[in-house]
Amino acid sequence: MKRSDTIIVVGGGLVGLAVGQRLALSGREVVLIEKENRVAAHQSGHNSGVVHAGLYYTPGSLKARLCLEGRRLLFDYCQVKGITYDEVGKVVVATSSEQLARLDDIEARAHENKVADLRRIGLTELQELEPAASGLGALHSPHTAIVDFAAVANALAGDIADAGGQVRLAAQPTSIVETSSGVEIRLQSGELINGAKLIVCAGLGTDSVAALLGRPGAVRIVPFRGSYWRLVPTARQLVNGLIYPVPDPRYPFLGIHFTRVVGGDVLVGPNAALALGLEAYRRSIVGRDMLRLAQWPGFWRMAAQNWRTGLHEAMGSASRRHFTAGGRALVPGLDPADLEAGWAGIRAQAVDRRGHLLDDFVIDRSDHVTLVRNAPSPAATSSLAIARHIAAEI
Ligand SMILES: Cc1cc2nc3c(=O)[nH]c(=O)nc-3n(C[C@H](O)[C@H](O)[C@H](O)COP(=O)(O)OP(=O)(O)OC[C@H]3O[C@@H](n4cnc5c(N)ncnc54)[C@H](O)[C@@H]3O)c2cc1C
């Protein structure tokens, strides 16, 4: 078979598109395969729209490094493309003495990660920034920003096409064979594509592509649903920017927070409850996905270690009362009538055999295949830097 120089990317979310864009702009022939009929159909189009500044991440981790770099690259990209990028700023508010101690840890981490202009503030300054918020102390991150990630994804897809690459929508591999010189991918349509390299950035679909490759690996994707409510228009003045709680260090999720998004809406959420299927946006159970998870020992170990929190989150995931209580911890004047039902996103979170939720980004690489195994938040913020990292490696 004739050797091809094409690079095939699976996944039209921010990570796949950023990888495709980087390689296409550097002169490589790129074919990006996305199973939906639009880009950013899953995590990249169902998130909080926050450009994180890099406060929380373990110093030296990929997350810490690529979040900071990604934020800078994203800022520049949005300037060039005319996409709204608004530094509304974020406060992380401690509401108990135990949380104040954890705030110290986050502050130390943020300084180690070189997060610009992060400061500890007291109640008076908190209320100047966010008059409706209350707490014992807070961190202020003035450069945490908001952006429309779907607009970024569409711009990246446009760049790939402009550079002569292909973004194939409604296309899905049914078989992948690694050869001595590259990969051969058969699509559902029957078409065969040859490539020198394959880069898989499939989010919730990671395990099914890994199975086609014959590399199930040592982790599995567990879907965590994040539901949002939003403030009714008359209550939006309660929030100026982003108001976050101090996160529980046992989990990689940030806790119910207030997010002003591009366009003016204010979101309340997301929580984190086990989803009943990889793409179970409507809460219906997907038997095939749950069966697959039930066969993974890590799933049961995770369930055993976290059943109390899991049950609490699952019970509350639909309830106005749960979200009002979460929101009131930060904004005491919040009334249940201030909330209206929003929408949900589903996180692709890798879990290992011991039932541990992987914290850092994980990228496996062999001669011809790069497989992104774990790209949870802040991977939207970091996407352009993840792409630079992957492109440099191949
Ligand atoms: C509720 C929620 C809130 C979040 N908030 C933030 C935030 O504020 N800031 C931030 O930085 N990050 C946030 N994140 C995380 C961020 O959205 C993700 O980390 C990021 O979007 C991951 O991008 P991705 O390209 O890896 O995955 P995705 O966007 O999920 O893209 C994967 C793509 O692969 C496609 N695919 C899957 N299987 C196949 C297949 N077999 N063939 C072809 N295509 C396939 C899918 O259709 C999908 O389009 C949030 C995530 C969620 C769910």
The ligand as an SDF file (V2000), in Angstrom:
LIG
                    3D

 53 58  0  0  0  0  0  0  0  0999 V2000
  -20.2290   20.6450   32.3350 C   0  0  0  0  0  0  0  0  0  0  0  0
  -18.8280   20.9740   31.8950 C   0  0  0  0  0  0  0  0  0  0  0  0
  -18.2510   22.1930   32.2350 C   0  0  0  0  0  0  0  0  0  0  0  0
  -16.9520   22.4900   31.8320 C   0  0  0  0  0  0  0  0  0  0  0  0
  -16.4470   23.7590   32.0250 N   0  0  0  0  0  0  0  0  0  0  0  0
  -15.2280   24.0730   31.5160 C   0  0  0  0  0  0  0  0  0  0  0  0
  -14.7430   25.4090   31.5810 C   0  0  0  0  0  0  0  0  0  0  0  0
  -15.4430   26.3200   32.0200 O   0  0  0  0  0  0  0  0  0  0  0  0
  -13.4970   25.6600   31.1150 N   0  0  0  0  0  0  0  0  0  0  0  0
  -12.6990   24.6830   30.5850 C   0  0  0  0  0  0  0  0  0  0  0  0
  -11.5560   24.9610   30.2100 O   0  0  0  0  0  0  0  0  0  0  0  0
  -13.1640   23.4040   30.4630 N   0  0  0  0  0  0  0  0  0  0  0  0
  -14.4030   23.1090   30.8900 C   0  0  0  0  0  0  0  0  0  0  0  0
  -14.9030   21.8440   30.7340 N   0  0  0  0  0  0  0  0  0  0  0  0
  -14.0640   20.8300   30.1120 C   0  0  0  0  0  0  0  0  0  0  0  0
  -13.9820   20.9900   28.6050 C   0  0  0  0  0  0  0  0  0  0  0  0
  -15.2450   21.2720   28.0310 O   0  0  0  0  0  0  0  0  0  0  0  0
  -13.4110   19.7150   28.0110 C   0  0  0  0  0  0  0  0  0  0  0  0
  -12.2670   19.3590   28.7420 O   0  0  0  0  0  0  0  0  0  0  0  0
  -13.0190   19.9160   26.5310 C   0  0  0  0  0  0  0  0  0  0  0  0
  -14.1010   20.4480   25.8250 O   0  0  0  0  0  0  0  0  0  0  0  0
  -12.5680   18.5890   25.9760 C   0  0  0  0  0  0  0  0  0  0  0  0
  -12.4690   18.7250   24.5720 O   0  0  0  0  0  0  0  0  0  0  0  0
  -12.3380   17.4190   23.6790 P   0  0  0  0  0  0  0  0  0  0  0  0
  -12.1360   17.8810   22.2880 O   0  0  0  0  0  0  0  0  0  0  0  0
  -11.3270   16.5320   24.3050 O   0  0  0  0  0  0  0  0  0  0  0  0
  -13.7180   16.6510   23.8770 O   0  0  0  0  0  0  0  0  0  0  0  0
  -15.1550   16.8720   23.1920 P   0  0  0  0  0  0  0  0  0  0  0  0
  -15.4990   18.3000   23.0870 O   0  0  0  0  0  0  0  0  0  0  0  0
  -16.0900   16.0140   23.9510 O   0  0  0  0  0  0  0  0  0  0  0  0
  -14.9440   16.3360   21.7290 O   0  0  0  0  0  0  0  0  0  0  0  0
  -14.8010   14.9770   21.4060 C   0  0  0  0  0  0  0  0  0  0  0  0
  -15.4130   14.7950   20.0470 C   0  0  0  0  0  0  0  0  0  0  0  0
  -15.1260   13.4890   19.5680 O   0  0  0  0  0  0  0  0  0  0  0  0
  -16.2430   13.0340   18.8530 C   0  0  0  0  0  0  0  0  0  0  0  0
  -16.1930   11.5720   18.7960 N   0  0  0  0  0  0  0  0  0  0  0  0
  -16.3090   10.6940   19.8150 C   0  0  0  0  0  0  0  0  0  0  0  0
  -16.2110    9.4410   19.3680 N   0  0  0  0  0  0  0  0  0  0  0  0
  -16.0050    9.5140   18.0360 C   0  0  0  0  0  0  0  0  0  0  0  0
  -15.8450    8.5520   17.0100 C   0  0  0  0  0  0  0  0  0  0  0  0
  -15.8540    7.2160   17.2890 N   0  0  0  0  0  0  0  0  0  0  0  0
  -15.6830    8.9700   15.7430 N   0  0  0  0  0  0  0  0  0  0  0  0
  -15.6760   10.3040   15.4420 C   0  0  0  0  0  0  0  0  0  0  0  0
  -15.8410   11.2760   16.3750 N   0  0  0  0  0  0  0  0  0  0  0  0
  -16.0010   10.8790   17.6580 C   0  0  0  0  0  0  0  0  0  0  0  0
  -17.4160   13.5450   19.6460 C   0  0  0  0  0  0  0  0  0  0  0  0
  -18.6130   13.5780   18.8920 O   0  0  0  0  0  0  0  0  0  0  0  0
  -16.9310   14.9170   20.0720 C   0  0  0  0  0  0  0  0  0  0  0  0
  -17.3250   15.9320   19.1640 O   0  0  0  0  0  0  0  0  0  0  0  0
  -16.2010   21.5270   31.1160 C   0  0  0  0  0  0  0  0  0  0  0  0
  -16.7920   20.2970   30.7650 C   0  0  0  0  0  0  0  0  0  0  0  0
  -18.1020   20.0490   31.1140 C   0  0  0  0  0  0  0  0  0  0  0  0
  -18.7440   18.7780   30.6500 C   0  0  0  0  0  0  0  0  0  0  0  0
  1  2  1  0
  2  3  1  0
  2 52  2  0
  3  4  2  0
  4  5  1  0
  4 50  1  0
  5  6  2  0
  6  7  1  0
  6 13  1  0
  7  8  2  0
  7  9  1  0
  9 10  1  0
 10 11  2  0
 10 12  1  0
 12 13  2  0
 13 14  1  0
 14 15  1  0
 14 50  1  0
 15 16  1  0
 16 17  1  0
 16 18  1  0
 18 19  1  0
 18 20  1  0
 20 21  1  0
 20 22  1  0
 22 23  1  0
 23 24  1  0
 24 25  2  0
 24 26  1  0
 24 27  1  0
 27 28  1  0
 28 29  2  0
 28 30  1  0
 28 31  1  0
 31 32  1  0
 32 33  1  0
 33 34  1  0
 33 48  1  0
 34 35  1  0
 35 36  1  0
 35 46  1  0
 36 37  1  0
 36 45  1  0
 37 38  2  0
 38 39  1  0
 39 40  1  0
 39 45  2  0
 40 41  1  0
 40 42  2  0
 42 43  1  0
 43 44  2  0
 44 45  1  0
 46 47  1  0
 46 48  1  0
 48 49  1  0
 50 51  2  0
 51 52  1  0
 52 53  1  0
M  END
$$$$
